[in-house]
Amino acid sequence: MSKTPVHVTVTGAAGQIGYALLFRIASGQMLGADQPVVLRLLEITPALGALDGVHMELDDCAFPLLEGVVKTDDANVAFAESNYGL
């Protein structure tokens, strides 16, 4: 039986620190090798273009645990359903 995905919100996701965290979370290094995740990426409006690039890189990696990505500049959307916030 598969686990329910955990929603992880990362603020400043297109910045250097957020960017470095995303790949570790998506690979299972944060929550375990059997825990699916949905990344909820929060960024300021001017950086949404850079966030699109980050999303494409995550897709290119084809992480088996990454069940979805939500990109937004709205904190209410980013933290809705969130289990962890970074």
ABEGO torsion letter per residue (X at the ends): XBBBBBBBBBBGAABAAAAAAAAAAAAGAAAEAABBBBBBBBBBAAAAAAAAAAAAAAAAAGBAABAEBBBBABAAAAABGBABBX
